[in-house]
Amino acid sequence: DVTATKGNEFEDYFLKRELLMGIYEKGFERPSPIQEESIPIALTGSDILARAKNGTGKTAAFCIPALEKIDQDNNIIQGGLPSLCLHDALKSSRDDYALFCLSGSAQQFVILVPTRELALQTSQVCKELGKHLQIQVMVTTGGTSLKDDIMRLYQPVHLLVGTPGRILDLAKKGVCVLKDCSMLVMDEADKLLSQEFQPSIEQLIQFLPSNRQILMFSATFPVTVKDFNDRYLRKPYIINLMDELTLKGITQFYAFVEERQKVHCLNTLFSKLQINQSIIFCNSVNRVELLAKKITELGYSCFYIHAKMLQDHRNRVFHDFRNGACRNLVCTGMLIAVQLPAIDDMSVLYFL
């Protein structure tokens, strides 16, 4: 929930009745500011470049218009592979298969995110909002079985959520057909346009039609975002709510602490405050592991998670923390955009 809304209602956007049912059943009462700004513009087909904080309803701001515009009678992301070609796709990395795809004028969508955790969260939001729509949402990320993804794409898929490298791999194989995909959403765009992902994204865009719609959401607008905007977006509608939004129910403090005093300061916070659970962000993998070790030595239960860990290990740590097996989690920025709805009285610390 955020302040400074315009007082609009979801009914004002003339959404499908089934979608409205999902919106209200998820607990949304009125659009948040980012939703008020984004939904009507996205429904017109315009490109969007939006800047807003995490936790302001940003995910629903692009999921709702995507779900509204989906034609559930078409599944044009699906490759429709003949059995022989499917067998080849499972065995080979080549992309020269004989393919056919279901034709149709429906607008189907791809949502790109930088991490598996955010992909799972985003797909869950789509499924919950679209629970009364006859649509199929699929998640695909690196670190999971490519064979399973190929098999799932042999079935109808209307909305694809995933990380850039995996979706590009599927597109190159001809399994993921994007020639009629008309909307590309980039959440956490500043991270997606880092050196790690940008080459994959620029290759992926070549598989999309020239008249595609691009929605970019980010908490920051670095030079890479501006350059991408200039090259690929067409007269985008600019939304900047970073200065206006204040999250309700969140109290923020900051302290200037010398580097050598940071662990001592953290220990003081743990001992003086009643912290149910905490997430502590660091700016490097080495620092994450070192800080987690020091917190454990201080006598506090602590897990850590970062992108260099095996996917199964990350999943297990994330699951255990969400279920309360540990009170403190040290991590890199990969979890910044991930919501933890099951955790009350959460404290977020930036150790850096």
C-alpha positions as semicolon CSV with decimal commas, in nm:
position;residue;x (nm);y (nm);z (nm)
1;D;0,000;0,000;0,000
2;V;0,127;0,347;-0,083
3;T;0,020;0,705;-0,045
4;A;-0,085;0,963;-0,306
5;T;-0,329;0,761;-0,515
6;K;-0,568;0,934;-0,754
7;G;-0,868;0,741;-0,625
8;N;-0,923;0,529;-0,936
9;E;-1,094;0,190;-0,924
10;F;-0,996;-0,123;-1,116
11;E;-1,339;-0,116;-1,282
12;D;-1,239;0,214;-1,443
13;Y;-1,007;0,022;-1,678
14;F;-1,289;-0,196;-1,821
15;L;-1,108;-0,518;-1,737
16;K;-1,249;-0,864;-1,796
17;R;-1,485;-0,979;-1,523
18;E;-1,273;-1,290;-1,461
19;L;-0,962;-1,077;-1,419
20;L;-1,139;-0,843;-1,177
21;M;-1,239;-1,146;-0,971
22;G;-0,874;-1,252;-0,946
23;I;-0,764;-0,899;-0,855
24;Y;-1,009;-0,869;-0,568
25;E;-0,954;-1,224;-0,446
26;K;-0,582;-1,146;-0,421
27;G;-0,671;-0,865;-0,181
28;F;-0,628;-0,562;-0,406
29;E;-0,889;-0,297;-0,332
30;R;-0,775;-0,001;-0,541
31;P;-0,486;0,056;-0,781
32;S;-0,160;0,181;-0,631
33;P;0,004;0,485;-0,795
34;I;0,228;0,277;-1,023
35;Q;-0,075;0,074;-1,126
36;E;-0,282;0,388;-1,188
37;E;-0,009;0,523;-1,414
38;S;0,085;0,201;-1,595
39;I;-0,231;-0,002;-1,653
40;P;-0,428;0,237;-1,878
41;I;-0,119;0,326;-2,083
42;A;-0,015;-0,037;-2,126
43;L;-0,366;-0,125;-2,243
44;T;-0,332;0,127;-2,528
45;G;-0,025;-0,057;-2,662
46;S;0,226;0,218;-2,585
47;D;0,580;0,150;-2,463
48;I;0,645;0,237;-2,099
49;L;0,960;0,333;-1,910
50;A;0,864;0,330;-1,542
51;R;1,063;0,400;-1,228
52;A;0,916;0,292;-0,895
53;K;1,023;0,136;-0,569
54;N;0,986;-0,233;-0,494
55;G;0,684;-0,316;-0,282
56;T;0,454;-0,062;-0,450
57;G;0,250;-0,302;-0,662
58;K;0,491;-0,287;-0,954
59;T;0,444;-0,652;-1,053
60;A;0,068;-0,620;-1,084
61;A;0,118;-0,298;-1,281
62;F;0,239;-0,502;-1,578
63;C;0,073;-0,838;-1,504
64;I;-0,279;-0,693;-1,509
65;P;-0,260;-0,539;-1,860
66;A;-0,082;-0,849;-1,990
67;L;-0,356;-1,076;-1,857
68;E;-0,625;-0,844;-1,990
69;K;-0,484;-0,850;-2,344
70;I;-0,419;-1,225;-2,365
71;D;-0,640;-1,416;-2,607
72;Q;-0,688;-1,742;-2,423
73;D;-0,793;-1,920;-2,744
74;N;-0,444;-1,879;-2,887
75;N;-0,106;-1,992;-2,756
76;I;0,137;-1,849;-3,008
77;I;0,444;-1,886;-2,786
78;Q;0,404;-2,261;-2,822
79;G;0,627;-2,414;-3,085
80;G;0,395;-2,695;-3,189
81;L;0,687;-2,928;-3,267
82;P;0,622;-3,247;-3,464
83;S;0,734;-3,554;-3,268
84;L;1,052;-3,608;-3,473
85;C;1,155;-3,244;-3,438
86;L;1,075;-3,254;-3,068
87;H;1,310;-3,550;-3,036
88;D;1,582;-3,354;-3,218
89;A;1,524;-3,048;-3,000
90;L;1,573;-3,253;-2,688
91;K;1,900;-3,396;-2,817
92;S;2,059;-3,112;-3,012
93;S;2,155;-2,751;-2,956
94;R;2,098;-2,665;-3,325
95;D;1,815;-2,429;-3,416
96;D;1,735;-2,550;-3,770
97;Y;1,421;-2,752;-3,700
98;A;1,118;-2,774;-3,925
99;L;0,852;-2,606;-3,716
100;F;0,499;-2,492;-3,736
101;C;0,314;-2,274;-3,486
102;L;-0,048;-2,198;-3,418
103;S;-0,157;-1,894;-3,611
104;G;-0,366;-1,616;-3,468
105;S;-0,381;-1,246;-3,401
106;A;-0,377;-1,282;-3,023
107;Q;-0,128;-1,079;-2,824
108;Q;0,087;-1,306;-2,609
109;F;0,361;-1,201;-2,371
110;V;0,708;-1,257;-2,229
111;I;0,819;-1,124;-1,889
112;L;1,195;-1,107;-1,830
113;V;1,344;-1,094;-1,480
114;P;1,706;-1,128;-1,361
115;T;1,670;-1,412;-1,107
116;R;1,490;-1,742;-1,068
117;E;1,341;-1,633;-0,737
118;L;1,183;-1,326;-0,893
119;A;1,062;-1,534;-1,189
120;L;0,882;-1,773;-0,956
121;Q;0,728;-1,486;-0,761
122;T;0,616;-1,304;-1,076
123;S;0,462;-1,615;-1,229
124;Q;0,275;-1,681;-0,906
125;V;0,127;-1,329;-0,915
126;C;0,018;-1,389;-1,276
127;K;-0,142;-1,721;-1,185
128;E;-0,326;-1,576;-0,887
129;L;-0,454;-1,272;-1,075
130;G;-0,552;-1,484;-1,376
131;K;-0,694;-1,781;-1,184
132;H;-1,036;-1,740;-1,347
133;L;-0,893;-1,697;-1,697
134;Q;-0,829;-2,002;-1,911
135;I;-0,459;-1,930;-1,960
136;Q;-0,131;-2,110;-1,904
137;V;0,163;-1,936;-1,737
138;M;0,507;-2,098;-1,760
139;V;0,832;-2,025;-1,575
140;T;1,169;-2,102;-1,731
141;T;1,509;-2,016;-1,583
142;G;1,867;-2,129;-1,597
143;G;1,967;-2,399;-1,353
144;T;1,658;-2,609;-1,429
145;S;1,599;-2,890;-1,677
146;L;1,602;-2,767;-2,038
147;K;1,439;-3,093;-2,146
148;D;1,144;-3,033;-1,912
149;D;1,102;-2,680;-2,047
150;I;1,098;-2,807;-2,406
151;M;0,832;-3,062;-2,316
152;R;0,619;-2,801;-2,140
153;L;0,639;-2,569;-2,440
154;Y;0,494;-2,849;-2,650
155;Q;0,172;-2,772;-2,460
156;P;-0,022;-2,443;-2,484
157;V;0,157;-2,149;-2,319
158;H;0,013;-1,798;-2,321
159;L;0,251;-1,611;-2,091
160;L;0,618;-1,693;-2,040
161;V;0,814;-1,568;-1,737
162;G;1,185;-1,630;-1,715
163;T;1,547;-1,523;-1,723
164;P;1,697;-1,393;-2,050
165;G;1,952;-1,668;-2,115
166;R;1,706;-1,956;-2,088
167;I;1,435;-1,791;-2,300
168;L;1,696;-1,703;-2,564
169;D;1,815;-2,063;-2,567
170;L;1,460;-2,188;-2,623
171;A;1,402;-1,928;-2,895
172;K;1,721;-2,028;-3,078
173;K;1,611;-2,391;-3,073
174;G;1,281;-2,291;-3,229
175;V;1,091;-2,436;-2,935
176;C;0,979;-2,098;-2,807
177;V;0,815;-1,917;-3,101
178;L;0,814;-1,541;-3,049
179;K;0,745;-1,406;-3,398
180;D;0,391;-1,305;-3,295
181;C;0,470;-1,214;-2,934
182;S;0,367;-0,852;-2,905
183;M;0,457;-0,754;-2,548
184;L;0,794;-0,779;-2,374
185;V;0,810;-0,681;-2,007
186;M;1,147;-0,615;-1,843
187;D;1,126;-0,606;-1,464
188;E;1,435;-0,487;-1,276
189;A;1,550;-0,343;-1,609
190;D;1,866;-0,192;-1,462
191;K;1,986;-0,542;-1,369
192;L;1,867;-0,695;-1,697
193;L;2,079;-0,444;-1,888
194;S;2,396;-0,523;-1,696
195;Q;2,686;-0,684;-1,881
196;E;2,563;-1,026;-1,768
197;F;2,226;-1,008;-1,944
198;Q;2,228;-0,732;-2,207
199;P;2,378;-0,938;-2,494
200;S;2,111;-1,205;-2,445
201;I;1,832;-0,948;-2,435
202;E;1,945;-0,777;-2,752
203;Q;1,957;-1,114;-2,930
204;L;1,616;-1,205;-2,790
205;I;1,457;-0,887;-2,924
206;Q;1,549;-0,998;-3,276
207;F;1,300;-1,284;-3,241
208;L;1,014;-1,042;-3,166
209;P;0,804;-0,863;-3,425
210;S;0,894;-0,505;-3,511
211;N;0,565;-0,376;-3,370
212;R;0,616;-0,532;-3,026
213;Q;0,532;-0,336;-2,712
214;I;0,806;-0,301;-2,447
215;L;0,739;-0,221;-2,081
216;M;1,046;-0,146;-1,868
217;F;1,029;-0,119;-1,489
218;S;1,327;-0,026;-1,275
219;A;1,417;0,137;-0,945
220;T;1,710;0,317;-1,112
221;F;1,775;0,451;-1,461
222;P;2,148;0,401;-1,533
223;V;2,302;0,491;-1,868
224;T;2,239;0,139;-2,000
225;V;1,864;0,184;-1,955
226;K;1,870;0,517;-2,138
227;D;2,070;0,371;-2,426
228;F;1,833;0,075;-2,455
229;N;1,535;0,310;-2,446
230;D;1,679;0,519;-2,730
231;R;1,744;0,212;-2,946
232;Y;1,438;-0,007;-2,892
233;L;1,147;0,186;-2,739
234;R;0,912;0,398;-2,949
235;K;0,804;0,723;-2,785
236;P;0,769;0,559;-2,443
237;Y;0,541;0,694;-2,175
238;I;0,772;0,797;-1,890
239;I;0,665;0,725;-1,532
240;N;0,881;0,837;-1,239
241;L;0,731;0,783;-0,895
242;M;1,051;0,746;-0,695
243;D;1,022;1,089;-0,531
244;E;0,649;1,074;-0,466
245;L;0,599;0,731;-0,313
246;T;0,630;0,652;0,056
247;L;0,558;0,298;0,168
248;K;0,304;0,277;0,448
249;G;0,397;0,084;0,760
250;I;0,772;0,100;0,692
251;T;1,003;0,295;0,920
252;Q;1,347;0,370;0,778
253;F;1,667;0,460;0,964
254;Y;2,024;0,506;0,853
255;A;2,353;0,541;1,037
256;F;2,700;0,651;0,933
257;V;2,933;0,377;1,056
258;E;3,301;0,324;0,983
259;E;3,383;-0,001;0,808
260;R;3,557;-0,153;1,109
261;Q;3,255;-0,078;1,331
262;K;2,986;-0,231;1,110
263;V;2,980;-0,577;1,267
264;H;2,977;-0,424;1,616
265;C;2,687;-0,199;1,513
266;L;2,501;-0,499;1,375
267;N;2,555;-0,690;1,699
268;T;2,418;-0,392;1,894
269;L;2,105;-0,385;1,677
270;F;2,048;-0,756;1,728
271;S;2,089;-0,727;2,105
272;K;1,888;-0,406;2,159
273;L;1,602;-0,450;1,912
274;Q;1,337;-0,717;1,892
275;I;1,402;-0,841;1,540
276;N;1,189;-1,132;1,428
277;Q;1,378;-1,199;1,107
278;S;1,620;-0,993;0,902
279;I;1,761;-0,983;0,552
280;I;2,105;-0,824;0,527
281;F;2,231;-0,711;0,187
282;C;2,598;-0,699;0,091
283;N;2,761;-0,585;-0,231
284;S;2,983;-0,887;-0,300
285;V;2,975;-1,265;-0,273
286;N;3,286;-1,274;-0,052
287;R;3,136;-1,024;0,188
288;V;2,814;-1,224;0,210
289;E;2,993;-1,540;0,319
290;L;3,226;-1,355;0,557
291;L;2,945;-1,163;0,727
292;A;2,729;-1,474;0,763
293;K;3,022;-1,647;0,934
294;K;3,073;-1,353;1,174
295;I;2,702;-1,336;1,261
296;T;2,705;-1,709;1,338
297;E;3,014;-1,661;1,557
298;L;2,822;-1,392;1,749
299;G;2,566;-1,657;1,838
300;Y;2,285;-1,571;1,597
301;S;2,138;-1,818;1,349
302;C;2,226;-1,711;0,997
303;F;2,198;-1,839;0,640
304;Y;2,348;-1,685;0,329
305;I;2,255;-1,693;-0,038
306;H;2,414;-1,559;-0,357
307;A;2,412;-1,625;-0,730
308;K;2,726;-1,841;-0,732
309;M;2,558;-2,111;-0,524
310;L;2,404;-2,415;-0,693
311;Q;2,038;-2,359;-0,775
312;D;1,918;-2,647;-0,556
313;H;2,114;-2,507;-0,262
314;R;1,968;-2,158;-0,316
315;N;1,617;-2,301;-0,334
316;R;1,664;-2,493;-0,010
317;V;1,806;-2,193;0,178
318;F;1,533;-1,962;0,050
319;H;1,260;-2,212;0,139
320;D;1,397;-2,276;0,489
321;F;1,430;-1,904;0,563
322;R;1,075;-1,835;0,449
323;N;0,954;-2,113;0,678
324;G;1,132;-1,963;0,978
325;A;1,417;-2,212;1,011
326;C;1,661;-1,923;1,053
327;R;1,629;-1,567;1,179
328;N;1,887;-1,394;0,959
329;L;1,969;-1,417;0,589
330;V;2,273;-1,248;0,433
331;C;2,256;-1,208;0,056
332;T;2,361;-1,013;-0,249
333;G;2,117;-0,793;-0,440
334;M;1,950;-1,091;-0,607
335;L;1,669;-1,087;-0,347
336;I;1,602;-0,713;-0,342
337;A;1,290;-0,741;-0,558
338;V;1,157;-1,062;-0,404
339;Q;0,864;-1,026;-0,167
340;L;0,838;-1,249;0,139
341;P;0,466;-1,236;0,224
342;A;0,484;-1,508;0,487
343;I;0,720;-1,310;0,709
344;D;0,588;-1,050;0,951
345;D;0,799;-0,789;1,130
346;M;1,079;-0,815;0,877
347;S;1,389;-0,600;0,917
348;V;1,599;-0,519;0,611
349;L;1,957;-0,404;0,663
350;Y;2,203;-0,278;0,403
351;F;2,552;-0,372;0,520
352;L;2,718;-0,308;0,178
